[in-house]
Structure formats: structure tokens, C-alpha cells
Amino acid sequence: MTTYLQPTPWDERNFQMNTFELTSSSEVALRQTDNIRGHFTLKIDPTQNTESLYKYGFYYTDTLMKPFCRKDQLVLAKDEAISLSDDYDIAQITHIAGNAFRHSRFHRDFNVPDWMVNKRFQNWVLDLAKVNNIITLYYEKQLAGFFAFDQNNVTLLAIDTPYQGRGLAKPFTSHCVKHLFSLGDYEHVTTSVSASNFPSLNVFISIGFRIGGAIDVYHKCNVAPLSAGEW
């Protein structure tokens, strides 16, 4: 029998339960989620009829926008106090990651505790550091954040709490994208942003990004997660 459940071990290690992403939204695929205990992710076109999803216990968590920018369209917001580096203390980066991503789909999932979601991002950063896919952001020679990438895709971008609300998001983001273009012969750079994260979307659009599409994300969880005391 064909299985439509793709294991996601990077989530399983954080949530301490079986985790899967569905490769299809067909009824036979949805039915398979009733035969195993765990957490399931399904990504669909926003125009798709969702009646069968709710029938099998899925619930909406987020819409991911897919901004992209061509190299000749990037608008660089200059700031002489900004610098980038690939030299960093990983403990500082994981600390920032544990507090920065409040707009994630998992933070909106009432079946996953916030402390588990924060741990997921911290472990993700550790994985990215192992393959040298993290660049740190400095403002006036002080660590102010970081961004992570996978080829021409910005996967994570975070500004530390003391530097938020100071007008640094636009210059930081534009410098990150410029650096990413410099790492390879890329025609465009992409990223993914929650539709609820209006500040980030506005920043990307202000530096030359355009919206290339959207994906709705649904979750299902049929097992109780561990509490912090049971970890």
C-alpha cells in the first residue's frame, strides 16, 4: 500500500512523538492519519476545498507567503554601523532563536507547547551552524541578530530583543539578501513569511521583493505532547 506520510525526524526529536508531513491531500492520504498516533502537517493551495481536511481532524494554522527578489531589484538600505560575520558564539545565536520566531505556525498550534517550539528553532539553528549556513548581524560592533540560509533561500532571520523597534529591520534584511547574492550566481533570492507577520512582509517588499505565491498549512495532532516536566 502506498504511504502518504513522510516522516519529519527534525520535528520528532523536539516534540517527542511521531511527526509526519503528508505528500497528498487525497481522502486515502487523510485516512492514513487515523491509523497512527502523532502530529501531521499538510500544505495545500489556498484555493483548495478543505471540507475533507476538517472531517479527518485537521485544523488551519498558517498561510505562508513566498516572497522573491531578483538581484537587479534589490533596494539596499545603507547603514554604516551594520556589519556581517561568519564568526559567532553558537550559544548566543541559539538564545536569540529561542525568543525570536513568535509568528511561526507551530506557535499558533494549540497542541504544541511554546517551549517545544522554541526548542525546535534552537535545534534548527544548531543544524544550520554545522553546515556553515549562519551569518551574524552586528550593529556598532555588537551582536544584534543573525540570518540563516539554504542556497538562495533565506530560512531564518532574527533580530535580538534589545535591537528591535530601532528601525534596523530594513537595513539588516537588505544587507543579508545582498550577502546571499554574493555567495552564488543566483538570479533571485527567496524566503517564506507567515501572512500574519505583517512587519516582516512589509520589510521584504520595501527592499524589492514581490509575492510569488502562498501555501496554507494545516496540522493534525491525535496524541498529547509531553509536558516540560516529562521531557
Long-range contacts (C-beta under 8 A, 24 or more apart in sequence): 2-28, 3-32, 4-28, 4-29, 4-32, 5-29, 5-32, 5-33, 5-36, 5-40, 8-41, 10-120, 10-123, 10-124, 10-127, 11-39, 11-120, 13-123, 14-116, 14-119, 14-120, 14-123, 15-39, 15-112, 15-116, 15-120, 15-225, 16-225, 16-226, 16-231, 17-223, 17-225, 17-226, 18-223, 25-52, 25-53, 27-52, 30-55, 30-56, 30-58, 31-56, 33-57, 33-220, 33-222, 34-222, 37-222, 37-223, 38-221, 38-222, 38-223, 39-111, 39-112, 39-219, 39-220, 39-221, 39-223, 40-219, 40-220, 40-221, 41-217, 41-218, 41-219, 42-217, 42-218, 42-219, 42-220, 43-215, 43-216, 43-217, 43-218, 44-215, 44-216, 44-218, 45-215, 45-216, 46-214, 46-215, 46-216, 48-216, 50-218, 53-218, 56-220, 57-220, 57-222, 58-218, 58-219, 58-220, 59-218, 59-219, 59-220, 60-216, 60-217, 60-218, 61-105, 61-106, 61-108, 61-109, 61-217, 61-218, 61-219, 62-104, 62-105, 62-108, 62-194, 62-195, 62-196, 62-216, 62-217, 63-194, 63-195, 63-196, 63-214, 63-215, 63-216, 63-217, 64-105, 64-192, 64-193, 64-194, 64-195, 64-214, 64-215, 64-216, 64-217, 65-192, 65-193, 65-194, 65-195, 65-201, 65-211, 65-213, 65-214, 66-190, 66-191, 66-192, 66-211, 66-212, 66-213, 66-214, 66-215, 67-190, 67-191, 67-192, 67-193, 67-201, 67-204, 67-205, 67-209, 67-210, 67-211, 67-212, 68-188, 68-189, 68-190, 68-191, 68-209, 68-210, 68-212, 69-177, 69-188, 69-189, 69-190, 69-204, 69-207, 69-208, 69-209, 69-210, 70-187, 70-188, 70-208, 71-181, 71-186, 71-187, 71-188, 71-189, 73-208, 73-210, 74-174, 74-177, 74-178, 74-181, 74-189, 74-207, 74-208, 75-174, 75-206, 75-207, 75-208, 76-174, 76-175, 76-178, 76-207, 77-170, 77-171, 77-174, 77-175, 77-207, 78-171, 79-168, 79-171, 79-175, 81-139, 81-140, 82-137, 82-138, 82-139, 82-168, 82-171, 82-172, 82-175, 83-137, 83-138, 83-141, 84-135, 84-136, 84-137, 84-138, 84-175, 84-176, 84-179, 85-135, 85-136, 85-138, 86-132, 86-134, 86-135, 86-136, 87-136, 88-134, 88-136, 88-143, 88-146, 90-125, 90-126, 90-129, 92-143, 93-125, 93-129, 93-134, 93-136, 93-146, 94-122, 94-125, 94-126, 96-145, 96-146, 96-158, 96-160, 97-121, 97-122, 97-124, 97-125, 97-146, 97-156, 97-158, 98-122, 99-161, 100-145, 100-158, 100-159, 100-160, 101-156, 101-158, 103-194, 103-196, 103-197, 103-200, 104-194, 105-194, 105-217, 105-219, 108-196, 109-219, 109-221, 111-219, 111-221, 111-225, 112-221, 112-225, 113-225, 113-227, 113-228, 115-228, 116-225, 121-156, 124-148, 124-156, 125-156, 128-155, 128-156, 135-176, 135-179, 137-172, 137-175, 137-176, 139-163, 139-168, 144-168, 144-172, 145-172, 147-172, 147-176, 149-180, 149-183, 151-184, 151-186, 152-180, 152-184, 152-186, 152-188, 152-189, 152-190, 153-189, 153-190, 153-191, 153-192, 154-180, 154-189, 154-190, 154-191, 155-191, 155-192, 157-191, 157-200, 169-199, 169-200, 169-203, 170-203, 170-206, 170-207, 173-203, 173-204, 173-207, 174-207, 177-207
